[in-house]
Amino acid sequence: MNAFNTLESSNSVNLARWHELEQIMTDAMQNNYFKMVYQPLVSLASGKLVGFESLVRCDSPRFGIVGPDEFIPHVEQSGMILDLGDWIFEQSLSDLKQMRHLGMTDLAISLNISPVQILDGDVFSKVMGLLEKHDIPPHAVKVELTETALIHSPAKIAKAFENFHKEGVKVWIDDFGTGYASLGLLRQFDIDGLKIDRSFVSGIASNNEDFTLCSAIIAMAQRLGLETVAEGIEENEQLQILEQLGCDIAQGYLLDKPQTLSKSIEIWAP
């Protein structure tokens, strides 16, 4: 098979999968086959739980488990992210309300937002409305947007960040170091923290370049007065190095995998 035929075959497979995902996601939206899970965020200074990242999962009885790495890009491109995102915010903040009633009042929930929700929906008003509905203080919520997303209408995204910040909702840049955003671009945004991408954390103990990048990101954040979160920590050695470098918060399977609300409460409630 020549290169053209290979590419043509690949495009056919991708198109077929696109149509399949359209069916899967439509079915999942109609029948509520999504669920939320929560991965803990732990302070490296105190060892205490400081929050959870809210993560969506799709488990269809008909089609099986579909990973977020596949379905999130699809729902963003198809526009379904607007309805799904509204459900995620409602479920996550309802779950946070339950945690707070059980004494977990010092925690913050991190909500992932899509640039589509900023550009095509009023994500700021929706989040603030839900905080009022569930009687949750703004400081108990952090919103996360990937670094790659910053290049999409940066002026509009910067305004949304500014609005969140004024109300006391913190803003973090996710997957930092992978999105090719210039430092000059970052200066436009009113942010509180950076999440170091797992691809750098995974090699921090064995790869000099990854160590240097993590060290530089943490040092820069400290200079700018920003928090740092390291994602994807799976080994004690990684944790120890990040603690020595002055990283603020740890996240990864070494601490705990994403868990359902009931399991998270069982493990972490005081």
N, C-alpha and C positions, 0 to 999 in steps of 0.2 A: 504494500500500500504506500503510495507516495505521500509527500507532506500535505498536499492539498486535500487528498482524500481523508487523511488523518484528521486534519482540522475540520473538514466538513462533518465527519463522523462525531467528533467531539462537540461541535455546535448542535448537532441533532440530539445528542444525549443531554446537553445542558438545557435545550428547549423542552425536551420531554420531561426533565426533572422540574423545570419551572412550572409547567402545567400541572404536574403531580403535586407540587408544593401548594399551588393555588387551590387545588381541591382539598388537600390536607388542612391548610390553614382556615379555609372557609368552614370546613366541617368542625374544626377545633373551636372556632369562634362561636359557631351556632350552638355547640353542645358543651361549651366550657370545659375543654380538655386541657386547659392551662392550669398550672399551680405555681405558687410562690415558694421559694426556699431561701434560706438566710445563712450567709457565711459570716462568721465572727471576725471582728476587727479588734486586735489586742494591742494595748500600749506596750512598747518595748521598754519603757522606763519603769512602769509599775507592775507589768504583767497582768493588768486588769482589763476586762472586757470594756470597750468603749463604744461599740456599735455593731451593726450588721450591714452587709451589702445585700440588698434585695435583688434576687435573680429569678427570672421566669423560666419555667420548664413546660414542655409539651409532651404529653403521653396520651396518644390516641388509641383507644381499644381496637380501632380498625386498621390504623397504619403503623402503630408502634411508637417508639420514642423518636422524636426528631430533635436534634441538637440545636441550641440557640445560635451557634456559629453558622448554621444553615438557614434557619427560619427567620432570624432577625433581619438579615439583609433582604430577604424576600418581602417581609411585611413592610419594610421601609420603602422598597421600590414600588410595591403595589398600593401603598397608602393605608394598608390595614393597621399600621403602627399607631395611627391616631386613636382608633377604637381600642386596640389592645393596650396602648399606653394608658388610656383612661382607666381601664380595668386594673392594670398593674398598680397605678397610684392609689386607687380606692382600696384594693386588697392589702397593699403594703401598709398604708396608714391605718387601716382598720386593725391589722395585726399589731402594729406598733402600739395602738391604744390598749390592746389586750396586755401587751408586755408591761406597759406603764401601770396598769391596774394591779399587776402582780409585783410591783415594787422595782421594776427595771426602769427607773426614771432617769438614770444618768446616761442612757444610751441614745445614739443617733442612728437613724436609718439612712442608708445611702441609696438614692434612686437614680438609675441610669436613664438619661433622656437622649432622645434622638434629635439630630438637627431638623428632621422633618417636623417634629412636634413644635419646634421653635419657629420654623419658617411658615408652616401651614396650619398650625393650631396655636391656641393661646395657653401654652403650658404654664406660664407664670400664674395666670388667674386660676387655672384649674388646681394647681398645687396649693395655692393660698386658700382657695375655697374649701379644700378638703382638710387643711389644717384647722380651719375654723369649725368645720362640721364635726371633727373628731376631738376638738379641744386639745390640740397638740401644739406646743410652742415652736416657733420657727427654728430655734437653735437645735431642735431634736431631729432636723432633717438636713441632709446634704444632697445636692444634685451633682451628678457626674456626667461629663460629656467627653468623648474621646478626643484626643489631640487632632486626629485626622479631620474631625468634624468642624474644627475651627476655621478651616479654609472656605467653608460654605457660608456666604453672606456674613463675614465677621462683624460688620457693624450691627446687624440685627441680633446676632448672638451676644455681642458685648452689651447691648441694651438689656437683653433678658437677664444676663448675669448681674448687671448693675441693679436691676429691680429686685432680684432675689437677695442680693447682698444688703440692700437698704432695709429689707424686712427681717434680716437676721438669719436667712437660710444660707448655709455655706456652699461654696462651689468648688468642686475639684475637677482637675483635668485627668482623665483616665488614659491608660496605656501610654504614659508619657515616654518619649524617646523614640517612638516608632512612626509618628505622624508627619514628620518632616516640616512641622511648623517652625518658623524662625523665631528666635528670641524676641525680635522686634515685634512680631505679631502677638506674642504672649503679653507684651506690655499693654496692649489695648484692652485686655480683659481683667476684670475685677475678680480675682480668684483667691482661694484660701489654701489650696493644697494640690500636690501632684502625686499621682499614683504611678510608681515605677513599673513598667511593663514586665510581665513574668519572664519574657525571653531573656532579659538581662539578669534577673534574679536567679534563674536556673543555672547560669554559668558563673555566678559571682565567686564561687569557691575554686573554680578550675580554669577560668579564662581571664587573662589579664585585662583584655579589652572590656569585658563585662564588668569586672571589678572597678576599672577606671571610670566607666560610664556611670555606674551606680554612685560611686564616690563623688563624682562631679555634680550629678543631679542633686544629691543630698546637700552638698556644700552650697550650691547655688540657691536651693530652697531656703536654707538657713539664713543666708545673706538677705534674702527677700522677705523673710518672716513668714514663710509658707510651711505648712505641715507636709510630711512625706509619708506615703504608705507604700510598702513593698508587697506586690502581689505574687502568688504562686510559690510561696515558701513551702518546701517539702523536706528539707534536711536541717538538722540542728546546726550544722556548720554554717549554712546560709543565714540562719537566724542570728548566730553569734557575730558574724561579720557585719551584718546590717545594724546590730545593736552598737558595735564598736564605731561604726561610721556615723552614728547619730540619727539613724532613721527613727521616725516617731511611732509608726504603727505597722503591725505585721498582719498579713492575711495569707492563708494557704492551707493545704491539706495537713501540714504538720500540726496545725492548731485545731482544725476541724474542717470537714467538708461541708458544703451547703446542706442544711437540714430543714425539714418542715417546721412550721411554727410550733407545733406541740413538742417536737423533739428539741428544738432550740430552747424552749422554756424549761423542759425537763433537765437539760444539761447546764444552762447558764443562769436560771433564775435564782435569786438569793434565798 
